[in-house]
Amino acid sequence: MQKSLLFLLLALLTGGVQTTRAQQSEPMDKSKFQLCNKNATRETQRVFDVLKEYYGTHVISGACCNIDWNIREAENVYKWTGRWPALTMFDFMQIHASKDVNPNGWMDYSDDSVVRDWWKQGGLVSIMWHWQVPANNGSDKTCSPGSEPGQTSFDATKVVTPGTAENKLAMKQMSQVAGYLKKLQKAKIPVIWRPYHEAAGNTYEYDGGGAWFWWGAKGSEAYKKLWRFTYDYFVNQQGLNNLIWVWTSQTQDHDWYPGDDVVDIVARDSYYALQYPLMKEFRQLSQQYPNKMITLAECGNGDEVNMAPLQKIWEQGARFSWFMPWYDASYNQGEETEHQFAGEQWWRDAFALPYVVTREMIKEKLK
């Protein structure tokens, strides 16, 4: 009895009683998970159904591109383990440097052969958008808000107002991105789409904190209007029905949530990826957004913290839909011998687990 009382007291002090094996094995009502776009393509619905089928019993492995159209990190994983991660996330970060819109560009987003081949081989396609806009110095591009020369004063509240400089630039670049996404839709490739991530930044954590991306710099109401404006443009105006919309939470930012009708999946990014905090955050988000699957959209080692082995994260009760360690440019360029975010041993341990989904498994599911 005394031990039980002590356990209960410790649980209350540390965030709740840990999920038991029996609780974890209770059947989950997955019918509540539905795409918000009722006109979603058949292929998009099928990918969403696969995510639902795996949710709670398996976790989908993911890797991040190294800035542009590439699968460098997925190739690292294959080199280390002999198996491919199930998902690769690409990024529209450098669209201003794409050769189809910039004669001095160093890459070409209009050539999506890497993405098409990844999908053809059975891999899931995810895309995010580190949306860079002109910096205050007039020459650089950045996502970071502020008044310094290398930061940007780009105003999220003006994006939704026709005729403003922000609106004109936004419409031009959203049209460019929509063109790339339409090509993928025409090729029958669904996209797990993650725009405007981590919008709240650390605004809720301490006095003097703030958003670290321009799309969150004007507060929650401006952000929600921006999200819904973008959703309307892509889905209703451009007819993009191949997108699964992922919103990324900072865990204390419900005021920033755009709404169930424009969000399909709720994500969390963590570079303090230890089992107990992740379990607590997974439980919180699952309770706060009961009609949405929860995923770990970015993860990896922090400055002084090594990410926990996936087995410990999973067994603690953090049953995320997928995980995706960040890319390491220095490792990929041969400047470092150890991967900063998730190295060979971490991936070997992960792929030894029977509930980790690989590309080969996804290919079989999508037949």
N, C-alpha and C positions, 0 to 999 in steps of 0.2 A: 504493500500500500504506500509506504513512504517513497519507494522508488518511482511508483506511478505518479505520485504528486510532484516529485522532483522533476520528472520528465515533462509533465504538463506545464510546470512553471518555466522550465527552460524553453519549451516550445513557444509559450506566450511571449517570452522576452526576445526570442530570436525570429519571430515572424510566422509562427504557426506550426502545427503538428505535421511532421513529414508524411507524405502520401505513403500508405502501406501497399504491400504487394496486392492485397485483395482489392483495394480501391483502384489500383492501376489496371487491374484485369476486368473491372466492370465494363460491360458493353457501352460503347459511346454512340450517341445519336448523331450520326453524320449527315442526316437529311437536312439539318439546319444550315449546313454549309452550301451556299448557292452563289453562282456568279451573279453580280449585280447587272450585267449587260445581258438582257434576255435575247439579244440577237447574236450572241457569241457564236463563232463558227463551230462546226462539228468537231474539228481538231482541237480547238481551244477547250471545249466542254470535255473532251476525252482526257486532255492533260489534267484539267481540274479534277476530274473523277479519279484519276490515278493518284493525285495528291491526297484526295479524300480517303481512298482505299488504304494507302500506306499510313495515314496519320494516326498517331498513337501507338502503333505497333512497330513501325520502322522509321528510320530517319534517312532522308535523301542526301547524298554527299554532293558538295558543290565546290567549284573553284572559280577564281576571279580572273578576268583578263588583265593583261599588263597595259592598261590605258586604252588601247585601240582594238580593232578587230583581230584578236588572236586568242589562242588557247594555251599560252605558255605555261600557266600554272597547272592546267590539266595534264600537260605533257610532263611536267615535273612529277606529278602524282603517279602517272603511268610508268615513268622511269624508275621510281622508287618501289612500286608495288606490283607492276604488271597488270594493273586494273585501272579503268577510267572512272573518274567521278561522274555522277549522273547528270550534273548541271554545270553549265558555264555561264557566268554573268559577264556581259559586255557593257561598255560604257560609251555614251554619246558625248563625253567630255570634250573631245577635240573636233567637233563638227566645223568650227571656224577654220580649221586647218585641212579640211577635206578638199582634195583636188577638184572635185566637181563644182565647188563654189569658190575656190581660192586657187588661182594659177600658181601661187607659190607654196601650195599645200604640200605636206610631207606624208600624207596618207590619203586613203580613198574609201569613204564610207559607202559610196555607191557600189563598190565591189564587195558584196556580202557573201562571197563564195565560202569563206571560213565558217560563217554561221550556217549556211545551207548544208555544208558537209557535216558539221557537228550534229545537226538535226537528222540528217540522213543516216548517220551512224547510231542513232538512237538517243542522243543527248537532249536534255531539256535546255531551252534557250531562255535566259533572263537578260534584261537590259536595264541599267540605271542611267541617270543623267546628272552628272556633275555639271550643271548648267553654268558655264562661264560666260560672263558679260564683260564689256569694256571696263577696265580699271580707271580710277580717277586720273591717272597720268596720261591717258589717251592712247597708250601703246600696248599695254599688257591686257591679259584676260584673267579674270578671277571669279571665284564664287564668294569670296570673303567680304562681308559688309564693313563699312567704316569710312573715315574721312582721310586716311593716309593715302599717299600716291598709288601704292600697290593694292589698295582695297577698292571697293566700289560703293557708290552712292545710289546705285540702281534701286529704284523704289518699287517694291512688290505691289503696293496699293495702286500704282498707275498702270500696271500691266493690263488690268481689266478695263481701263478707260480708253475708248477709241480716240485716236488722234494724238495721244501722248508719245513722246520719244520711246518710252519703255514699251508701250503697246505695239508700236511699229516694229521695233526690233524683235519683240517676243513673237509676233505673228509671222515674221519672216523666218525665224529660226524654228518655230513650231511647225511651220509648213515644210521646212527642210527635213525635220525629223519624221513628220508624218509620211513624207515621201519614202523614206527608208523603211518605215514600218509597213507601208502599203505593199512594197515589194515582197516583204516577208509574208504578208497576208496572202498575196497572190500565189506564193509558193506553198501555201497551206502550212505555214510555220507559226504556231502560237508563241507568244512572248509573255513571260512573267515580268511584268513592267513595274519598275520601282523608281518613280520620280520623287523629287522634293523630300529626300530622306533627312532624318534627324533635325527636323525644322526647329524644334524648341531649343536645341542646343543645351545649354546649362542654365537657362533663364530661371528655372524653378529651384536651383540648388543653393544659391547664396546671393547676397546683395552684391551687385556689380557684375553678375554673370550675364550672359546674353547668347543670342543665336550666333552660330558660326557660319551660316550660309545666308545669302541675301534673301532667299525665299522665306526665311523665318524672322528677318530683322524688324519687320513692322508689326509683329505680334500675331496672336492666334486667329483673330477675325480676318485679317488680311490674308493670312495663309490659307484658311479654309475657302475663301473666295477664289484665291489663285488656283487651288486644287480643283474646285468645281468648274471653274472657267476652262481649265485645261482638259478635264474629263469631257465637258460638253464639246469642246473643239475637236478632240480626237475621235470620240465615239459618235456624237450626233451630227457634227458637220463633216468630218472626214470619213466617216463610215468604217472606222477601225474596230473590227469585231474580233480581233485575234489577241486582245490584251487581257491579262489577268492582273488587276490593279493591287499593288502592295503598298501599304502605308507603314512607315517606320516610326515606332514610338520611342520616346525617351523615358517611359514608364510612369512619369508623374504629369503627363501632358494631355489628359483627356480633353481639355478645352481646345486642343489643336486637331482633334479627330474630325476628318471631313464629313463622315456620315456613312452609315451602313449601305446606303444606296449607291455609293461611289467608291467603295473599298471592298476588295475580295479577301485579302489576307492581311493580318497585322504582323509586323516584323519587329525585331529587336536587334540592335547592333551592340556588341560587347567586346571590348578589348581588355576586360577584366573577367575573362571567361572561366570562372571557377564554379564548381558544381552548386554550392549553396546559394550564392547570389542569383545564379541563373534559374535554379529551381523556384526561388521566391518570385523572381520576375515573370517566369513562365506561368506560375499559378495566378499571379496578379492579373496579367494580361488575359488569361483564359477566363477569369471571372468577370473582368471588365468588358470583354468583347466575346460573349458566349456563342455568338453566331459566326465567328471567324476562326479559321485555323491560325496558329501562332508559329512563327518561324524565326530562326536565328540567321538573319540575312547577311551579317558580317561578324567575324570573330577572329581572334588571334591573341598572341602574347601582347601584353602591355609593356611599358618601359621597364618595369621591374617585376612583372608577374608572368609566369609561364602558364599558358592555358592548360586547364585540367585535361587529362585524357578523356576522350569521348565516352568511354564506358562509365566513368564516374559521373559525368554530367547526366547521362541517360538514366543510370540507376538511381540517381538522386530524385528523379521525377520530372526533369525538364525534357518533355517529349516533343521537341520542335519538329516542324515539318521537314526542314532541311537545315544544313549548316554550310557556311562558306567562309573559310579563312581568306584574309586579304592577300594581295600579291606583294612580292618582295622584289622591287626593281633592282636592288643591289645584288641580290642573289642571282637573278636572271641575267644580269650583265657580267657575271663572273667575278664581281668585286668582293663577295662574301662567300664563305663556305658553309655557313649555317643559315637556314631560312629563318627570318625574323618572326614570322607569325605561326607557321605550322610546318615542321620539317618532316624528314623521312620517317623517323620513329613514330611520331604522332600519327601519321597516315597509315603506317603499317599496323599499328595497334587498332586504329579505327576500322580498317578493312578486315581485321580478324574477327570482328563482331558480326553475328548472324543477322542482325537487324539493320545493318548499314546497306543502303541501296546504291548500286553501281550503274554505270551506263548500260551495261549488258542486260541488267534486270529491267531497266526502263524500256529498252528496245523490245524485249520480249513482251512486256505489258502493252505496248502501243501497236503491236502487230494487228 
